[in-house]
Amino acid sequence: MPAGVAPPGFSFARTGNGAQARWLVQAALYAYSGANVLVQTDTDATSNRFQVAVWHELRAEARGEELRVFWDGRQVVQKQDRTFPAAGRAGLWTKADSYTLFDDLTVIPLKVQP
């Protein structure tokens, strides 16, 4: 990625208050993975302001006993699991000492094929 511009393929957002951030690629000789890093350069000190740069899309599908996981549209996992034989539930889990927000979660029942 060239330095001085926002990286292609990212989605940027803000939760809370204040202005949207300015995300740029910048040169950094100390970067472990190479010469460039992603930097949020805005200095707005608004309280309750959290900037987000989204790196990937994760999608999971469950059809009967078949589970499939997609990373950026490409299937990366396909497994059979008989733990929950009856249909009808989706769940979320967090660790007890975490502060976690879930947003834009969609659960769509799939049509059963005859």
C-alpha positions in Angstrom: 0.0 0.0 0.0 1.4 3.4 -0.8 2.0 5.8 2.1 -0.1 9.0 2.5 -3.5 7.5 1.5 -6.3 5.5 3.0 -5.8 1.8 2.3 -8.1 0.3 -0.3 -10.7 -2.3 0.7 -11.2 -1.0 4.2 -14.5 0.3 5.7 -14.1 3.1 8.2 -16.6 4.1 10.9 -17.0 5.9 14.2 -19.0 5.0 17.3 -19.9 7.5 20.0 -19.4 11.2 19.3 -17.1 13.6 17.4 -15.8 13.6 13.9 -14.8 10.7 11.7 -11.2 9.8 11.9 -8.6 10.2 9.1 -6.9 6.8 8.5 -3.8 6.7 6.4 -0.9 4.4 5.5 2.3 5.8 6.9 5.9 4.7 6.6 7.3 3.2 9.8 10.8 1.7 9.9 10.0 -0.1 13.1 7.0 -1.9 11.6 7.3 -5.7 12.2 5.4 -6.6 9.0 7.2 -4.2 6.6 7.8 -0.5 6.1 4.2 0.7 6.4 1.5 0.8 9.1 -2.1 1.9 9.3 -2.5 5.1 11.4 -5.5 7.0 12.7 -4.2 10.5 12.4 -7.0 12.7 13.7 -6.5 14.4 17.1 -10.1 15.1 18.0 -10.2 14.7 21.8 -14.0 14.2 22.0 -15.0 11.9 24.8 -16.8 8.7 23.9 -15.3 8.7 20.4 -14.1 5.3 19.0 -12.7 5.0 15.5 -13.0 1.7 13.6 -11.2 0.3 10.6 -12.7 -3.0 9.4 -10.1 -5.5 8.1 -12.3 -8.4 6.9 -15.9 -9.9 6.4 -16.7 -13.1 8.4 -19.8 -15.1 7.6 -21.0 -18.4 9.1 -23.8 -20.7 7.7 -25.4 -23.6 9.5 -27.6 -26.0 7.5 -28.7 -29.0 9.5 -25.4 -30.6 10.7 -23.3 -28.7 8.1 -21.3 -25.7 9.3 -19.5 -23.4 6.8 -17.4 -20.4 7.5 -16.4 -17.8 4.9 -13.6 -15.2 5.2 -13.9 -12.3 2.8 -16.3 -14.4 0.7 -14.1 -17.4 0.4 -15.1 -20.6 2.2 -12.4 -21.6 4.8 -14.2 -24.1 7.0 -16.7 -26.9 6.3 -17.5 -29.3 9.1 -20.3 -31.6 10.3 -21.5 -31.1 13.9 -24.4 -33.0 15.6 -24.2 -31.1 18.9 -27.5 -29.3 18.3 -29.7 -31.6 16.2 -32.9 -29.4 16.2 -33.0 -26.1 14.3 -34.1 -22.7 15.5 -31.4 -20.9 17.5 -28.4 -18.7 17.0 -26.2 -17.4 19.9 -23.4 -15.1 20.8 -20.8 -15.6 23.4 -18.3 -13.3 25.3 -15.7 -13.9 27.9 -16.8 -12.7 31.4 -14.2 -10.0 31.8 -14.8 -8.4 28.4 -16.8 -5.4 27.2 -18.2 -6.5 23.9 -20.7 -4.8 21.5 -22.5 -6.7 18.7 -23.8 -4.7 15.8 -25.3 -5.4 12.4 -25.8 -9.1 13.3 -28.3 -10.7 10.9 -29.7 -14.2 11.3 -31.7 -15.4 8.3 -33.5 -18.7 8.4 -32.7 -20.7 5.3 -35.4 -22.3 3.2 -35.5 -26.0 3.7 -34.9 -27.9 0.4 -37.4 -30.7 -0.2 
